[in-house]
Amino acid sequence: MTIPSLLGDGQGNYRVHVVGNCGTGKSTLSAYIATKLNVPHISLDALFWGPGWTTPSDDEFQERISAAMTQSSKGWVIDGNFGSHSGTLISDHTTDVIWLDPPLWFYLPRIFWRTLLRLLNVIPTCAEGCTETWGEVLSTKGIIWYCISNHGYCKHKFGEMLAHTSITKGGSMRRLNEWDGDLTMWKAGLEEMLRTH
């Protein structure tokens, strides 16, 4: 039996959580899925970061997530990790988890390019009022170093999750490697699924 691209809740509602390291394409894929399903796309970056990189308390962050999740009765697509701040709030309601896991060399150039465009004010910052400077970007506190140093952590963390909650074992999590063509095949499967339902 072929596993559909999204499981949903069996009643036509989909609550999808897209996870992975920064730069792996979470926001792009989430926006795509949300458009296809006609449900809200919720960016955890936008909910977490305030002007000047200020951050909310965990309670306040979870309240923001809860409010965003109730926008539509048909579901939502959330992108981002933030598990240490959101607790089990998202996982308690998710019908599908998608882990984007391309090799680092494949997506690191995207981080460089995206960061350059942000520094040049060509594209918006990750959250309103959160500007980046050349000095910050090139430091060990910057997004590029974070991407590199966080790659192994994400592999371990989400690999552990997958081992316990893979769709092949009756769970709701799947791993997609864009480099291997997984993502392209998955999108084709989603398009077919939506055509036939």
Backbone as JSON Lines, residues from 0, in Angstrom:
{"i":0,"aa":"M","n":[0.84,-1.19,0.0],"ca":[0.0,0.0,0.0],"c":[0.88,1.26,0.0]}
{"i":1,"aa":"T","n":[0.57,2.16,-0.9],"ca":[1.35,3.4,-0.99],"c":[0.93,4.37,0.1]}
{"i":2,"aa":"I","n":[1.92,4.93,0.79],"ca":[1.63,5.92,1.83],"c":[1.41,7.28,1.17]}
{"i":3,"aa":"P","n":[0.3,7.96,1.44],"ca":[0.06,9.26,0.81],"c":[1.07,10.31,1.27]}
{"i":4,"aa":"S","n":[1.19,11.38,0.5],"ca":[2.16,12.44,0.83],"c":[1.84,13.1,2.17]}
{"i":5,"aa":"L","n":[0.56,13.19,2.5],"ca":[0.14,13.69,3.81],"c":[-0.92,12.76,4.38]}
{"i":6,"aa":"L","n":[-0.83,12.49,5.67],"ca":[-1.78,11.59,6.32],"c":[-3.06,12.32,6.71]}
{"i":7,"aa":"G","n":[-2.91,13.51,7.3],"ca":[-4.08,14.23,7.79],"c":[-4.74,13.51,8.94]}
{"i":8,"aa":"D","n":[-5.93,13.98,9.29],"ca":[-6.64,13.37,10.42],"c":[-7.72,12.39,9.97]}
{"i":9,"aa":"G","n":[-7.74,12.1,8.67],"ca":[-8.74,11.18,8.14],"c":[-10.05,11.86,7.78]}
{"i":10,"aa":"Q","n":[-10.17,13.14,8.08],"ca":[-11.4,13.89,7.79],"c":[-11.12,15.09,6.89]}
{"i":11,"aa":"G","n":[-9.99,15.05,6.19],"ca":[-9.66,16.11,5.26],"c":[-8.97,17.31,5.87]}
{"i":12,"aa":"N","n":[-8.51,17.18,7.1],"ca":[-7.8,18.28,7.76],"c":[-6.33,17.9,7.92]}
{"i":13,"aa":"Y","n":[-5.46,18.88,7.69],"ca":[-4.03,18.62,7.74],"c":[-3.34,19.65,8.62]}
{"i":14,"aa":"R","n":[-2.59,19.14,9.59],"ca":[-1.8,20.0,10.47],"c":[-0.35,19.54,10.35]}
{"i":15,"aa":"V","n":[0.39,20.29,9.54],"ca":[1.72,19.86,9.11],"c":[2.8,20.68,9.79]}
{"i":16,"aa":"H","n":[3.82,19.99,10.29],"ca":[4.97,20.66,10.91],"c":[6.22,20.32,10.1]}
{"i":17,"aa":"V","n":[6.86,21.36,9.55],"ca":[8.07,21.17,8.74],"c":[9.27,21.57,9.58]}
{"i":18,"aa":"V","n":[10.21,20.63,9.77],"ca":[11.37,20.86,10.63],"c":[12.66,20.64,9.84]}
{"i":19,"aa":"G","n":[13.78,21.05,10.44],"ca":[15.08,20.88,9.8],"c":[15.98,22.05,10.15]}
{"i":20,"aa":"N","n":[17.23,21.96,9.75],"ca":[18.19,23.02,10.03],"c":[17.83,24.28,9.25]}
{"i":21,"aa":"C","n":[18.36,25.43,9.67],"ca":[18.12,26.67,8.94],"c":[18.72,26.55,7.54]}
{"i":22,"aa":"G","n":[17.99,27.03,6.56],"ca":[18.47,27.0,5.19],"c":[18.06,25.78,4.38]}
{"i":23,"aa":"T","n":[17.39,24.82,5.03],"ca":[17.03,23.59,4.32],"c":[15.79,23.75,3.45]}
{"i":24,"aa":"G","n":[15.1,24.9,3.58],"ca":[13.94,25.13,2.72],"c":[12.6,24.99,3.42]}
{"i":25,"aa":"K","n":[12.61,25.08,4.75],"ca":[11.36,24.88,5.51],"c":[10.27,25.89,5.13]}
{"i":26,"aa":"S","n":[10.64,27.16,5.08],"ca":[9.65,28.2,4.78],"c":[9.1,28.06,3.37]}
{"i":27,"aa":"T","n":[9.98,27.76,2.43],"ca":[9.56,27.61,1.03],"c":[8.58,26.45,0.88]}
{"i":28,"aa":"L","n":[8.93,25.3,1.46],"ca":[8.06,24.14,1.36],"c":[6.75,24.39,2.11]}
{"i":29,"aa":"S","n":[6.83,25.0,3.28],"ca":[5.62,25.25,4.07],"c":[4.64,26.16,3.33]}
{"i":30,"aa":"A","n":[5.18,27.2,2.71],"ca":[4.32,28.11,1.94],"c":[3.66,27.37,0.78]}
{"i":31,"aa":"Y","n":[4.42,26.49,0.14],"ca":[3.89,25.68,-0.96],"c":[2.74,24.78,-0.49]}
{"i":32,"aa":"I","n":[2.97,24.07,0.61],"ca":[1.95,23.15,1.13],"c":[0.71,23.93,1.56]}
{"i":33,"aa":"A","n":[0.92,25.04,2.26],"ca":[-0.2,25.84,2.75],"c":[-1.06,26.34,1.6]}
{"i":34,"aa":"T","n":[-0.41,26.74,0.51],"ca":[-1.15,27.2,-0.66],"c":[-1.96,26.07,-1.27]}
{"i":35,"aa":"K","n":[-1.35,24.89,-1.37],"ca":[-2.04,23.74,-1.95],"c":[-3.24,23.31,-1.1]}
{"i":36,"aa":"L","n":[-3.09,23.4,0.22],"ca":[-4.16,22.96,1.13],"c":[-5.14,24.09,1.46]}
{"i":37,"aa":"N","n":[-4.76,25.32,1.09],"ca":[-5.56,26.5,1.42],"c":[-5.75,26.65,2.93]}
{"i":38,"aa":"V","n":[-4.62,26.54,3.64],"ca":[-4.61,26.72,5.11],"c":[-3.52,27.74,5.46]}
{"i":39,"aa":"P","n":[-3.52,28.29,6.67],"ca":[-2.5,29.28,7.05],"c":[-1.09,28.67,7.1]}
{"i":40,"aa":"H","n":[-0.12,29.48,6.71],"ca":[1.29,29.14,6.88],"c":[1.79,29.92,8.09]}
{"i":41,"aa":"I","n":[2.26,29.21,9.09],"ca":[2.69,29.84,10.35],"c":[4.21,29.72,10.46]}
{"i":42,"aa":"S","n":[4.89,30.86,10.51],"ca":[6.34,30.87,10.67],"c":[6.67,31.07,12.15]}
{"i":43,"aa":"L","n":[7.36,30.09,12.73],"ca":[7.74,30.23,14.14],"c":[8.76,31.35,14.33]}
{"i":44,"aa":"D","n":[9.61,31.59,13.32],"ca":[10.55,32.71,13.4],"c":[9.79,34.02,13.63]}
{"i":45,"aa":"A","n":[8.73,34.22,12.85],"ca":[7.96,35.46,12.94],"c":[7.26,35.61,14.29]}
{"i":46,"aa":"L","n":[6.87,34.47,14.88],"ca":[6.2,34.51,16.18],"c":[7.18,34.66,17.34]}
{"i":47,"aa":"F","n":[8.4,34.18,17.15],"ca":[9.37,34.17,18.25],"c":[10.18,35.46,18.35]}
{"i":48,"aa":"W","n":[10.66,35.94,17.21],"ca":[11.56,37.09,17.24],"c":[10.79,38.4,17.2]}
{"i":49,"aa":"G","n":[11.1,39.27,18.14],"ca":[10.53,40.61,18.15],"c":[11.55,41.59,17.63]}
{"i":50,"aa":"P","n":[11.16,42.86,17.46],"ca":[12.09,43.88,16.96],"c":[13.38,43.9,17.78]}
{"i":51,"aa":"G","n":[14.52,43.99,17.08],"ca":[15.81,44.0,17.77],"c":[16.19,42.65,18.34]}
{"i":52,"aa":"W","n":[15.62,41.58,17.79],"ca":[15.91,40.22,18.22],"c":[15.47,39.94,19.66]}
{"i":53,"aa":"T","n":[14.47,40.65,20.13],"ca":[13.92,40.36,21.46],"c":[13.11,39.06,21.38]}
{"i":54,"aa":"T","n":[13.0,38.39,22.53],"ca":[12.3,37.1,22.55],"c":[11.24,37.08,23.64]}
{"i":55,"aa":"P","n":[10.15,36.36,23.41],"ca":[9.09,36.27,24.41],"c":[9.4,35.2,25.45]}
{"i":56,"aa":"S","n":[8.66,35.19,26.52],"ca":[8.75,34.08,27.47],"c":[8.16,32.85,26.79]}
{"i":57,"aa":"D","n":[8.46,31.67,27.3],"ca":[7.91,30.45,26.71],"c":[6.39,30.46,26.73]}
{"i":58,"aa":"D","n":[5.81,30.94,27.82],"ca":[4.34,31.0,27.93],"c":[3.75,31.9,26.85]}
{"i":59,"aa":"E","n":[4.38,33.06,26.68],"ca":[3.88,34.01,25.68],"c":[4.03,33.44,24.27]}
{"i":60,"aa":"F","n":[5.17,32.78,24.02],"ca":[5.42,32.16,22.71],"c":[4.35,31.11,22.42]}
{"i":61,"aa":"Q","n":[4.06,30.29,23.41],"ca":[3.05,29.24,23.22],"c":[1.66,29.83,23.02]}
{"i":62,"aa":"E","n":[1.38,30.95,23.65],"ca":[0.09,31.63,23.43],"c":[-0.01,32.13,21.99]}
{"i":63,"aa":"R","n":[1.1,32.65,21.47],"ca":[1.11,33.13,20.08],"c":[0.89,31.97,19.11]}
{"i":64,"aa":"I","n":[1.53,30.85,19.4],"ca":[1.37,29.67,18.53],"c":[-0.07,29.19,18.58]}
{"i":65,"aa":"S","n":[-0.62,29.08,19.78],"ca":[-2.01,28.62,19.94],"c":[-2.97,29.49,19.16]}
{"i":66,"aa":"A","n":[-2.78,30.81,19.26],"ca":[-3.66,31.74,18.55],"c":[-3.55,31.54,17.04]}
{"i":67,"aa":"A","n":[-2.33,31.33,16.56],"ca":[-2.11,31.13,15.12],"c":[-2.72,29.81,14.65]}
{"i":68,"aa":"M","n":[-2.66,28.79,15.5],"ca":[-3.17,27.47,15.14],"c":[-4.69,27.43,15.05]}
{"i":69,"aa":"T","n":[-5.37,28.39,15.66],"ca":[-6.83,28.38,15.66],"c":[-7.42,29.24,14.53]}
{"i":70,"aa":"Q","n":[-6.56,29.74,13.64],"ca":[-7.04,30.57,12.53],"c":[-7.97,29.82,11.58]}
{"i":71,"aa":"S","n":[-7.71,28.54,11.41],"ca":[-8.49,27.76,10.44],"c":[-8.85,26.39,11.01]}
{"i":72,"aa":"S","n":[-10.08,25.99,10.84],"ca":[-10.5,24.67,11.33],"c":[-9.99,23.55,10.43]}
{"i":73,"aa":"K","n":[-9.53,23.93,9.22],"ca":[-9.05,22.92,8.27],"c":[-7.59,22.55,8.49]}
{"i":74,"aa":"G","n":[-6.89,23.31,9.36],"ca":[-5.51,22.97,9.65],"c":[-4.55,24.11,9.42]}
{"i":75,"aa":"W","n":[-3.26,23.78,9.33],"ca":[-2.21,24.76,9.19],"c":[-0.92,24.07,8.77]}
{"i":76,"aa":"V","n":[0.05,24.89,8.37],"ca":[1.4,24.39,8.12],"c":[2.35,25.27,8.93]}
{"i":77,"aa":"I","n":[3.07,24.66,9.85],"ca":[4.02,25.39,10.7],"c":[5.44,25.06,10.27]}
{"i":78,"aa":"D","n":[6.26,26.1,10.14],"ca":[7.67,25.82,9.86],"c":[8.56,26.37,10.96]}
{"i":79,"aa":"G","n":[9.53,25.56,11.35],"ca":[10.46,25.96,12.4],"c":[10.58,24.89,13.46]}
{"i":80,"aa":"N","n":[11.61,25.03,14.29],"ca":[11.88,24.03,15.33],"c":[11.41,24.55,16.69]}
{"i":81,"aa":"F","n":[12.26,25.25,17.42],"ca":[11.91,25.9,18.69],"c":[11.27,24.95,19.7]}
{"i":82,"aa":"G","n":[11.63,23.67,19.64],"ca":[11.03,22.69,20.55],"c":[11.27,22.98,22.02]}
{"i":83,"aa":"S","n":[12.42,23.58,22.34],"ca":[12.72,23.86,23.74],"c":[11.86,24.99,24.29]}
{"i":84,"aa":"H","n":[11.24,25.76,23.41],"ca":[10.38,26.87,23.84],"c":[8.89,26.56,23.67]}
{"i":85,"aa":"S","n":[8.56,25.73,22.69],"ca":[7.14,25.45,22.42],"c":[6.64,24.2,23.13]}
{"i":86,"aa":"G","n":[7.55,23.42,23.71],"ca":[7.14,22.21,24.41],"c":[6.5,21.23,23.44]}
{"i":87,"aa":"T","n":[5.41,20.59,23.87],"ca":[4.73,19.61,23.03],"c":[3.49,20.21,22.36]}
{"i":88,"aa":"L","n":[3.35,21.53,22.45],"ca":[2.16,22.2,21.92],"c":[1.9,21.84,20.46]}
{"i":89,"aa":"I","n":[2.94,21.9,19.63],"ca":[2.75,21.63,18.21],"c":[2.6,20.13,17.97]}
{"i":90,"aa":"S","n":[3.49,19.34,18.56],"ca":[3.46,17.89,18.32],"c":[2.16,17.25,18.81]}
{"i":91,"aa":"D","n":[1.53,17.85,19.8],"ca":[0.26,17.3,20.32],"c":[-0.87,17.42,19.29]}
{"i":92,"aa":"H","n":[-0.73,18.32,18.33],"ca":[-1.81,18.55,17.37],"c":[-1.45,18.21,15.93]}
{"i":93,"aa":"T","n":[-0.18,17.89,15.69],"ca":[0.28,17.66,14.32],"c":[-0.19,16.32,13.75]}
{"i":94,"aa":"T","n":[-0.6,16.35,12.48],"ca":[-0.95,15.1,11.79],"c":[0.22,14.59,10.95]}
{"i":95,"aa":"D","n":[1.11,15.51,10.54],"ca":[2.24,15.14,9.69],"c":[3.48,15.95,10.07]}
{"i":96,"aa":"V","n":[4.62,15.27,10.16],"ca":[5.89,15.96,10.38],"c":[6.8,15.67,9.19]}
{"i":97,"aa":"I","n":[7.33,16.73,8.61],"ca":[8.26,16.58,7.48],"c":[9.62,17.12,7.9]}
{"i":98,"aa":"W","n":[10.61,16.25,7.85],"ca":[11.98,16.64,8.19],"c":[12.76,16.83,6.89]}
{"i":99,"aa":"L","n":[13.17,18.06,6.63],"ca":[14.0,18.34,5.46],"c":[15.46,18.13,5.83]}
{"i":100,"aa":"D","n":[16.1,17.18,5.14],"ca":[17.45,16.77,5.54],"c":[18.38,16.6,4.34]}
{"i":101,"aa":"P","n":[18.62,17.68,3.57],"ca":[19.62,17.58,2.5],"c":[21.02,17.66,3.09]}
{"i":102,"aa":"P","n":[22.05,17.26,2.34],"ca":[23.43,17.39,2.85],"c":[23.81,18.86,3.02]}
{"i":103,"aa":"L","n":[24.69,19.12,3.98],"ca":[25.08,20.5,4.31],"c":[25.63,21.25,3.1]}
{"i":104,"aa":"W","n":[26.47,20.58,2.31],"ca":[27.08,21.27,1.17],"c":[26.03,21.7,0.16]}
{"i":105,"aa":"F","n":[24.87,21.05,0.17],"ca":[23.82,21.36,-0.8],"c":[23.07,22.64,-0.43]}
{"i":106,"aa":"Y","n":[22.81,22.82,0.88],"ca":[22.01,23.99,1.24],"c":[22.79,25.15,1.87]}
{"i":107,"aa":"L","n":[24.05,24.92,2.25],"ca":[24.84,26.02,2.82],"c":[24.97,27.21,1.86]}
{"i":108,"aa":"P","n":[25.2,26.99,0.55],"ca":[25.26,28.15,-0.36],"c":[23.98,28.99,-0.34]}
{"i":109,"aa":"R","n":[22.83,28.34,-0.09],"ca":[21.56,29.09,-0.02],"c":[21.56,30.05,1.15]}
{"i":110,"aa":"I","n":[22.15,29.59,2.28],"ca":[22.24,30.46,3.46],"c":[23.1,31.68,3.15]}
{"i":111,"aa":"F","n":[24.23,31.45,2.49],"ca":[25.12,32.56,2.11],"c":[24.35,33.56,1.24]}
{"i":112,"aa":"W","n":[23.67,33.04,0.22],"ca":[22.97,33.9,-0.73],"c":[21.82,34.65,-0.06]}
{"i":113,"aa":"R","n":[21.02,33.93,0.72],"ca":[19.88,34.55,1.39],"c":[20.34,35.63,2.37]}
{"i":114,"aa":"T","n":[21.41,35.34,3.09],"ca":[21.95,36.31,4.05],"c":[22.46,37.55,3.34]}
{"i":115,"aa":"L","n":[23.13,37.36,2.21],"ca":[23.62,38.5,1.43],"c":[22.46,39.38,0.98]}
{"i":116,"aa":"L","n":[21.4,38.75,0.5],"ca":[20.24,39.52,0.03],"c":[19.57,40.28,1.17]}
{"i":117,"aa":"R","n":[19.59,39.69,2.37],"ca":[19.04,40.39,3.53],"c":[19.92,41.59,3.91]}
{"i":118,"aa":"L","n":[21.21,41.38,3.89],"ca":[22.13,42.46,4.24],"c":[22.02,43.63,3.25]}
{"i":119,"aa":"L","n":[21.7,43.31,2.01],"ca":[21.55,44.34,0.98],"c":[20.13,44.86,0.89]}
{"i":120,"aa":"N","n":[19.26,44.4,1.81],"ca":[17.86,44.83,1.87],"c":[17.08,44.49,0.59]}
{"i":121,"aa":"V","n":[17.47,43.4,-0.05],"ca":[16.76,42.95,-1.26],"c":[15.54,42.12,-0.86]}
{"i":122,"aa":"I","n":[15.69,41.31,0.19],"ca":[14.58,40.51,0.7],"c":[14.36,40.86,2.17]}
{"i":123,"aa":"P","n":[13.16,40.58,2.71],"ca":[12.87,40.93,4.1],"c":[13.71,40.13,5.1]}
{"i":124,"aa":"T","n":[13.83,40.66,6.29],"ca":[14.5,39.94,7.38],"c":[13.62,38.78,7.82]}
{"i":125,"aa":"C","n":[14.17,37.88,8.62],"ca":[13.42,36.68,9.03],"c":[12.22,37.02,9.9]}
{"i":126,"aa":"A","n":[12.28,38.17,10.58],"ca":[11.16,38.65,11.38],"c":[11.23,40.18,11.39]}
{"i":127,"aa":"E","n":[10.08,40.8,11.51],"ca":[10.02,42.25,11.42],"c":[10.9,42.93,12.48]}
{"i":128,"aa":"G","n":[11.72,43.85,12.03],"ca":[12.56,44.6,12.96],"c":[13.83,43.89,13.39]}
{"i":129,"aa":"C","n":[14.13,42.75,12.74],"ca":[15.34,41.98,13.1],"c":[16.37,42.11,11.98]}
{"i":130,"aa":"T","n":[17.14,43.18,12.05],"ca":[18.15,43.42,11.02],"c":[19.45,42.71,11.37]}
{"i":131,"aa":"E","n":[20.22,42.41,10.34],"ca":[21.52,41.75,10.52],"c":[22.61,42.69,10.03]}
{"i":132,"aa":"T","n":[23.79,42.58,10.62],"ca":[24.93,43.38,10.18],"c":[26.02,42.44,9.69]}
{"i":133,"aa":"W","n":[26.93,42.98,8.89],"ca":[28.04,42.16,8.38],"c":[28.83,41.55,9.53]}
{"i":134,"aa":"G","n":[29.07,42.36,10.57],"ca":[29.84,41.88,11.71],"c":[29.18,40.7,12.4]}
{"i":135,"aa":"E","n":[27.88,40.79,12.59],"ca":[27.14,39.7,13.24],"c":[27.11,38.46,12.37]}
{"i":136,"aa":"V","n":[26.85,38.66,11.09],"ca":[26.75,37.52,10.17],"c":[28.05,36.73,10.11]}
{"i":137,"aa":"L","n":[29.18,37.44,10.15],"ca":[30.47,36.78,10.01],"c":[31.05,36.29,11.34]}
{"i":138,"aa":"S","n":[30.33,36.53,12.44],"ca":[30.81,36.09,13.75],"c":[30.28,34.7,14.07]}
{"i":139,"aa":"T","n":[30.74,34.16,15.2],"ca":[30.27,32.83,15.63],"c":[28.84,32.89,16.16]}
{"i":140,"aa":"K","n":[28.27,34.08,16.26],"ca":[26.86,34.22,16.66],"c":[25.94,34.38,15.45]}
{"i":141,"aa":"G","n":[26.54,34.42,14.26],"ca":[25.77,34.65,13.04],"c":[25.09,33.4,12.51]}
{"i":142,"aa":"I","n":[24.19,33.62,11.55],"ca":[23.37,32.54,10.99],"c":[24.2,31.51,10.23]}
{"i":143,"aa":"I","n":[25.29,31.95,9.59],"ca":[26.09,31.01,8.79],"c":[26.8,30.01,9.7]}
{"i":144,"aa":"W","n":[27.43,30.51,10.74],"ca":[28.09,29.61,11.68],"c":[27.06,28.73,12.39]}
{"i":145,"aa":"Y","n":[25.91,29.3,12.71],"ca":[24.86,28.53,13.37],"c":[24.41,27.38,12.46]}
{"i":146,"aa":"C","n":[24.24,27.68,11.19],"ca":[23.82,26.65,10.23],"c":[24.82,25.5,10.2]}
{"i":147,"aa":"I","n":[26.11,25.84,10.12],"ca":[27.15,24.81,10.05],"c":[27.21,23.99,11.35]}
{"i":148,"aa":"S","n":[27.22,24.68,12.49],"ca":[27.39,23.99,13.77],"c":[26.13,23.25,14.19]}
{"i":149,"aa":"N","n":[24.97,23.64,13.65],"ca":[23.7,23.01,14.05],"c":[23.33,21.82,13.17]}
{"i":150,"aa":"H","n":[24.07,21.62,12.09],"ca":[23.73,20.55,11.14],"c":[23.76,19.18,11.82]}
{"i":151,"aa":"G","n":[24.86,18.9,12.51],"ca":[24.99,17.6,13.18],"c":[23.95,17.4,14.27]}
{"i":152,"aa":"Y","n":[23.66,18.47,15.0],"ca":[22.64,18.4,16.07],"c":[21.28,18.04,15.48]}
{"i":153,"aa":"C","n":[20.92,18.69,14.37],"ca":[19.63,18.4,13.73],"c":[19.58,16.97,13.22]}
{"i":154,"aa":"K","n":[20.69,16.5,12.64],"ca":[20.74,15.12,12.15],"c":[20.45,14.15,13.29]}
{"i":155,"aa":"H","n":[21.08,14.41,14.44],"ca":[20.9,13.52,15.58],"c":[19.49,13.64,16.17]}
{"i":156,"aa":"K","n":[19.06,14.87,16.43],"ca":[17.76,15.11,17.06],"c":[16.6,14.56,16.24]}
{"i":157,"aa":"F","n":[16.55,14.95,14.96],"ca":[15.43,14.52,14.13],"c":[15.57,13.07,13.68]}
{"i":158,"aa":"G","n":[16.82,12.6,13.62],"ca":[17.03,11.18,13.33],"c":[16.47,10.3,14.44]}
{"i":159,"aa":"E","n":[16.67,10.75,15.7],"ca":[16.09,10.03,16.85],"c":[14.56,10.04,16.78]}
{"i":160,"aa":"M","n":[14.0,11.19,16.45],"ca":[12.54,11.3,16.33],"c":[12.02,10.36,15.25]}
{"i":161,"aa":"L","n":[12.72,10.35,14.11],"ca":[12.3,9.52,12.98],"c":[12.32,8.04,13.35]}
{"i":162,"aa":"A","n":[13.33,7.66,14.13],"ca":[13.45,6.25,14.52],"c":[12.22,5.77,15.3]}
{"i":163,"aa":"H","n":[11.57,6.69,15.99],"ca":[10.41,6.32,16.81],"c":[9.07,6.63,16.17]}
{"i":164,"aa":"T","n":[9.06,7.61,15.24],"ca":[7.76,8.06,14.72],"c":[7.68,8.05,13.19]}
{"i":165,"aa":"S","n":[8.5,7.24,12.53],"ca":[8.48,7.18,11.08],"c":[7.14,6.68,10.56]}
{"i":166,"aa":"I","n":[6.7,7.21,9.41],"ca":[5.44,6.75,8.83],"c":[5.52,5.28,8.43]}
{"i":167,"aa":"T","n":[6.74,4.77,8.18],"ca":[6.89,3.36,7.83],"c":[6.65,2.46,9.03]}
{"i":168,"aa":"K","n":[6.63,3.09,10.23],"ca":[6.37,2.33,11.47],"c":[5.03,2.72,12.08]}
{"i":169,"aa":"G","n":[4.18,3.36,11.27],"ca":[2.87,3.74,11.77],"c":[2.82,5.11,12.41]}
{"i":170,"aa":"G","n":[3.94,5.87,12.33],"ca":[3.96,7.22,12.9],"c":[3.56,8.26,11.87]}
{"i":171,"aa":"S","n":[3.99,9.5,12.1],"ca":[3.56,10.59,11.22],"c":[4.73,11.39,10.63]}
{"i":172,"aa":"M","n":[5.97,10.9,10.83],"ca":[7.14,11.67,10.4],"c":[7.8,11.04,9.19]}
{"i":173,"aa":"R","n":[8.21,11.91,8.26],"ca":[8.96,11.43,7.1],"c":[10.17,12.34,6.87]}
{"i":174,"aa":"R","n":[11.21,11.78,6.28],"ca":[12.44,12.51,5.98],"c":[12.54,12.71,4.48]}
{"i":175,"aa":"L","n":[12.8,13.95,4.06],"ca":[12.95,14.24,2.64],"c":[14.34,14.84,2.41]}
{"i":176,"aa":"N","n":[15.07,14.25,1.47],"ca":[16.39,14.74,1.09],"c":[16.28,15.32,-0.32]}
{"i":177,"aa":"E","n":[16.28,16.64,-0.41],"ca":[16.11,17.32,-1.69],"c":[17.15,16.89,-2.71]}
{"i":178,"aa":"W","n":[18.37,16.64,-2.25],"ca":[19.45,16.25,-3.16],"c":[19.14,14.92,-3.85]}
{"i":179,"aa":"D","n":[18.52,14.0,-3.15],"ca":[18.19,12.69,-3.71],"c":[16.95,12.7,-4.59]}
{"i":180,"aa":"G","n":[16.26,13.83,-4.66],"ca":[15.04,13.89,-5.45],"c":[13.79,13.54,-4.66]}
{"i":181,"aa":"D","n":[13.97,13.27,-3.35],"ca":[12.82,12.91,-2.51],"c":[11.73,13.99,-2.54]}
{"i":182,"aa":"L","n":[12.18,15.24,-2.45],"ca":[11.24,16.35,-2.34],"c":[10.4,16.49,-3.62]}
{"i":183,"aa":"T","n":[11.06,16.35,-4.76],"ca":[10.35,16.44,-6.04],"c":[9.3,15.34,-6.15]}
{"i":184,"aa":"M","n":[9.67,14.12,-5.77],"ca":[8.73,12.99,-5.81],"c":[7.59,13.21,-4.83]}
{"i":185,"aa":"W","n":[7.92,13.74,-3.66],"ca":[6.9,13.97,-2.65],"c":[5.89,15.02,-3.13]}
{"i":186,"aa":"K","n":[6.38,16.09,-3.74],"ca":[5.48,17.13,-4.26],"c":[4.56,16.56,-5.35]}
{"i":187,"aa":"A","n":[5.12,15.73,-6.22],"ca":[4.31,15.11,-7.27],"c":[3.22,14.25,-6.64]}
{"i":188,"aa":"G","n":[3.6,13.56,-5.57],"ca":[2.62,12.72,-4.86],"c":[1.51,13.55,-4.22]}
{"i":189,"aa":"L","n":[1.89,14.71,-3.68],"ca":[0.91,15.6,-3.07],"c":[-0.07,16.12,-4.12]}
{"i":190,"aa":"E","n":[0.49,16.55,-5.25],"ca":[-0.36,17.05,-6.33],"c":[-1.37,15.97,-6.77]}
{"i":191,"aa":"E","n":[-0.89,14.74,-6.91],"ca":[-1.76,13.63,-7.32],"c":[-2.81,13.35,-6.24]}
{"i":192,"aa":"M","n":[-2.39,13.39,-5.0],"ca":[-3.31,13.12,-3.88],"c":[-4.44,14.14,-3.87]}
{"i":193,"aa":"L","n":[-4.1,15.41,-4.07],"ca":[-5.11,16.46,-4.03],"c":[-6.02,16.42,-5.26]}
{"i":194,"aa":"R","n":[-5.49,15.94,-6.38],"ca":[-6.31,15.81,-7.59],"c":[-7.36,14.74,-7.45]}
{"i":195,"aa":"T","n":[-7.01,13.68,-6.76],"ca":[-7.9,12.52,-6.68],"c":[-8.82,12.53,-5.47]}
{"i":196,"aa":"H","n":[-8.73,13.59,-4.64],"ca":[-9.61,13.67,-3.45],"c":[-10.64,14.77,-3.63]}
